[in-house]
Amino acid sequence: MHRDPNLTQSKTNAALMARRRSALPTGLGQTYEVFAARAEGAEVWDVEGRRYIDFAGGIAVLNTGHRHPRIVEAVKAQLDQYHHTCFQVLAYEPYVELAERLIAKTPGDFAKKAYFLSTGAEAVENAIKVARAATRRQAVIAFGGGFHGRTLLGMALTGKVVPYKTGFGPFPAEIYHAEYPNPLHGISVADALRSIEHIFKYDVEADRVAAIILEPVQGEGGFYVAPPEFARALRALCDKHGIVLIADEVQTGAGRTGTWLACEQWGVAPDMVTMAKSMAGGFPISAVIGKAELMDKPLPGGLGGTYAGSPLACAAALAVLDVFEEEQLLDRSKAVGERLKAGLKAMAAEFREIQDVRGLGSMVAIELFKNGDLEQPDADLTRRVCAEAIKRGLVLLSCGAYANVVRILVPLTASDALLDEGMAIMRASFAAVLAD
Ligand SMILES: Cc1ncc(COP(=O)(O)O)c(C=O)c1O
């Protein structure tokens, strides 16, 4: 483990954890007992000077890395001009420019409009608001294993009870869950489509459904990829019944999957897209981008928010778009994905517990099973490997309905050498834990 000699040792992770425990509620989970002191690119140093390679990217927020100089410069320049007017009171150009540039990058051969919020959950809520206002229908179909945020509607749409919904009900009505394709766990595309027909048969008429919302790759749910044929079937179903198709690209968006939006790989366009996380490299902003005829349905004042589309976040998001172009980060996303998959496949050949290496672009994960038995998802091994990795200086994240998936969301700006160093730590962590 490398240490940064320039950092003072006056604060320790243990002392800060003790303060955290007494001041903050338990529900605010903490993956690792580590407090960050500084970060650069794909590396973080903690308050004790320990260095970590960051394969988590602040949960999919740092596709352009920590403190990218172009983004820092853009935010500083914006800070010197104005940092808040509330867009609905006094407008500013960066907001409009960002909408124009995101619209140009969103698939769909139709007129589009965009507006901004602050968090992913808010973007999801807003997409549903627009779909309901436009269709004058109420029901929404989401998917088992999906994650859409921690607000009341976000929780209702989320398809996982523990821990996201436990104790928080009742939830908004008229939300139904279909099955998401997941062949590894026995759900084919045909099964998933049949589950929607079951909802139409048993729960709600198709012509009362305002929207179907899905993640092109389930994030928290376990990095399962919806095959393009599933998206095409959903498109046809939505067209048949007048339902709005929403792609929740909060985690997949901003280049993670090798294209700016994952839905570009569907061959059909959703009516609306939500974005957040990496679109502004860590500055809080989210977006709803959609068909103009839908987006114009809510009344003036029905959309927006005090901080929504803050000038600092708009400046950061515009800089992110520039960085993607200048550094060809979409190509890099594909290359990072291939390098990670090759390394993980080599690990899978060595450790039979790793039974699946999957992903789209650089959104890559492995799934772990006891003795390689697909009937026995191994959440304990997953937790132990992540715990060993952090001790060795690598930040990993787990996810999945069975908590047995290790996912990688490393900054796309990371060098090959850093990716290899991170994977070597992963390998050593597996070896150490399995030797126990
Ligand atoms: C697909 C998806 N939608 C929505 C959200 C919620 O975003 P936020 O935490 O910014 O509210 C997340 C967060 O992980 C997500 O992955």
The ligand as a Gaussian input file, in Angstrom:
#p B3LYP/6-31G(d) Opt

LIG

0 1
 C      -30.561000       3.759000     -12.850000
 C      -30.640000       4.709000     -11.691000
 N      -31.699000       5.525000     -11.579000
 C      -31.815000       6.399000     -10.573000
 C      -30.849000       6.486000      -9.587000
 C      -30.998000       7.468000      -8.465000
 O      -30.054000       8.492000      -8.606000
 P      -29.739000       9.455000      -7.366000
 O      -29.047000       8.641000      -6.335000
 O      -28.861000      10.536000      -7.963000
 O      -31.044000      10.002000      -6.903000
 C      -29.727000       5.662000      -9.663000
 C      -28.683000       5.706000      -8.616000
 O      -27.874000       4.829000      -8.451000
 C      -29.616000       4.740000     -10.737000
 O      -28.556000       3.912000     -10.848000

